[in-house]
Amino acid sequence: MISGAALGRVSGIRHGFFTRKGGVSDGVFASLNCGYGSGDEAERVRTNRARAMERLGRDGAPLVTAHQTHSAVATIVDEPWAPGDGPQADGMATRRTDVTLGVLTADCAPVLFADTDAGVVGVAHAGWRGAQAGILEATVDAMISLGARVHHIVADVGPCIQQTSYEVGPELRAAFIADTGRNADLFMSSDRPGHYMFDLPGYVQRRLAARGLKDIELVPMDTRADQDHFFSYRRSVLRGEADYGRCLSAIGVAP
């Protein structure tokens, strides 16, 4: 489990970015696969999630994850729901001390948020599509609706695909530059003509800063390049694998 630098400086929460190690799954899901949306056995996923919550010191607080669709929808968690019963959302926020919020990723950026003065935490699943659509801002707004103040919110952007591993086509670069010309510096030329390497965590950090957050840290670990520690959708596709595991990132307000 990896701690974020920003959240590590505050008290009143428990958080962690989990690697793929320490679980019971095997094959392409080895070993701490926490995604029910994968083809892994549900009982193994259930055991992996329980192990993660024990490691986090939150085994008494239900873990809730949403049905992630790369949207800009963030929801308030007033009551925990059973696995598979969650709403379609890519961001969540809560004030409850007896609930742990989780986000599942395999190259997209997991973002954990906290305003410890207000006792509010949040999570966001930020791939390029959701980030461009506004999931980061929607999650911050959900936290504010619960009493958080934007300048008090700290955020860590967890392990995700890094620029040196993220080749994209010219159409994606054009779409981002159409938003603002400032986004041009998020792309560097690829070895393949007409293609570019995209800085997803840099873009996430930029969007959060523009929303008013002052304390944002990045975990500079590459999910595609580091197969020993992380699942990767892109790596799986390039290898022709039929499926892939999902890493869990989680946060909760301490009782």
N, C-alpha and C positions, 0 to 999 in steps of 0.2 A: 504494500500500500504506500502511495506517495502523498505527501502533504503539500499543499500549496503555500507559497511564501507569504502571500497577502493574508490568507485566512489563518496561517500559523502565527501571525502577530496579534490576533485578537482572542479573547476568551469568550466562554459562553456557548460554544458550538463544538460539535464533533464532525469532522469531514475527512474524506480520503478519495484519492483516485486509485482504483484497484488495477493491478496488472492481470494478466491471464494465469498467473501462478497461484497454486494453493487450493485447487478445486478437485472435483472427482470426475469430470468429463474426460473423454478421450477422443482420439482422431483429430479432425480439424477443429473440434471444440475444446481440445485440451488447454487448460484444465478448469479454470475458473470462469466458465461461460455463464453469464447471468441473464441471458436473453431468452425469454419464452418464445420470441418470434423466430428463433432459429429452429432447425430440425432436430435439435438435441432432445434427449429424453427429459420430460417435464420434472421427474423426480430428481434428476441430477441437477437441473437448474435450481430447483427448490433448495437442495442441499448447498449448492454453491452460494446462493443468496444468504442462507442462514450463516454460513461460514464468514461471509463478508461482514454481516452485521455483528457477529461476535467479535471479529477483529476490530471493528470500529467502536466497540463498546456500546452498541445500540441494539443488542439482541432482544431487548424488551420493547422496542419501538418499531411498529410495522413499517416495512419498506414499501413505498408506493412508487410505481413507474407508470408513465402514460403510454398510450399508443402513438408513437412518434411518426409523423408523416412529412417532415421537412416544411412545416407550416410556420406561420407567425402567431399561432394561438398559444396563449399562456393562461393557466387556470389557477384558481385559489383552491388549496386543499384544506377543506374544513373537516372532512372525515376520511379516514383511510378506506381504500377499496381493495377488493381481492385481486390477485394477479389475473390479468385478462379482462377485468371489468373497468379498467381506467378509460378516461375520455381520450379522444384524439387531441393531442396537444404536444407541443415541443418545449414548453416552459411551465414551471410550477412555482408556487410560493406558499408559505405557511407560517403561522405563528405558533403552531402547536408543538409542545415539547415531546409529545408521545408519538410523533410521526417522523420518519426519515424519508427525505426526498431522494430519488435516484434518477439518474440519466444513463442511457446505454449508448455506447458508441463503438465504431470500428473504423476510424479515420476522421469522422466529424469531430468538432471541438466540443468537449463537455465543459460547461461553465458553471461554477459554483459561486453563489453570492451570499453575503450576510451583512445585515445591519444589527450588530449585537446590542446597541443601545435600545433599539426598538424590539429586539427579540424576533426578528424576521429573517428567514432564509429563503433562497430560491435556487433553481437549477434551470439550465437551458441546454438544449441539443442544437448545436449550431454548425450545420454544414453550410456550404456557400449559398444554397438556395434559401434556407431559412434565415440566415444572417442578412442576406440582401433584402428579404421580405420584411424583416423587422422583429424577429423573435427575441433578440437581445433587449431591445427597447420595451417590448411587450412584457417581458419578465420583470424588468425594472419597474415598470408601471404597476404590475400586479403587486410587487413588494410595497410600493408607495401606498397603494390602496389599503394595505394592512398597517400602515403607520411608519414605514421606513422613510428615511430622508436620503435623497440621492447622493449628497456629499458624504454621507456616513456609510454608504454601501461599499464594501470591498469585494473584489472578485478575483478568482483564479481561473485562468483558461488552461485546462488540463492537456494531457498528452493527446496529440492529434497528428494528422499528416502534415509534415513540414514542407516548406517551399521546394527544397531540393528533391522531393519525392512526388510532387504534385503537378504533373504536366496536364495542361488544358488546351483546348482549341481556341482559335481566334475569336469565335463567336462569344465565348464567355468573357474574354478580355474586353471586347467591344461593349458588351452589356454593362460591365462595371464602369468603364470609362464614360459611358453614356450617363450614368448616375452623377459622376463628377470626375473631372480630369485629374483630380488628385489621386485617384485610384491607379493611375498608370504606374506609379512606383511600386505597386504590389506585384507586378509581373516582371519577370526577367526572361530573356530569350532561352528557349530550349535548344538542345542539340538537333532536334527535328525541325526542319524549316516550317515556318508558319505557326509554330506552337510555342507555348509559354509555360513558365513555372510560377504557380500562384501561391502567395503567402496568406493562407487561410487564418492562422492565428494572429498575424499582423492586422488583417482586416477586422477580425473580431475585436481586438484591442482598440482599434481606431473607432469603431462604432460605439463601444462602451464609453470611451473618452468623450466623444461628441455628445453623448447623452448626459454627461456631467459627472461620471465616476472619476475619482481622483487616485484611487489605489487599485491598480490592475496589474497582476503579474502573470507571466506565461511560464508554463512548464515546458522547457525546450526538448521534448522527447518525441521522436518520430515513430508513429504507429506502423507505417508501412515498412520502414527500414529495420525496425527492431522486432523481429518475429519471435524472439525468445520471451518478450514481455507483453506484447500487444497483439490483439486481433486486428486484421486489416481487410476491409472489403476490397480495396483496390488490389492488394497483393493476391487475395483469393481469386479474383477475376482473372488476373494475368496468368495465374497458374492453372486456370480452368477447373478450379475446385467448385463443387456443387453448393457449398454453404460455408459459413464462417461464424465464429463466436462473437459475443459482444462483451466488452469491458464495462464494468459498473463504476460510476462516480456517485458519491452520496454525501449528504449533509443533513444535520439535524440540530435543532436548538437544544442545548443542554437543559435538563430539568432544574 
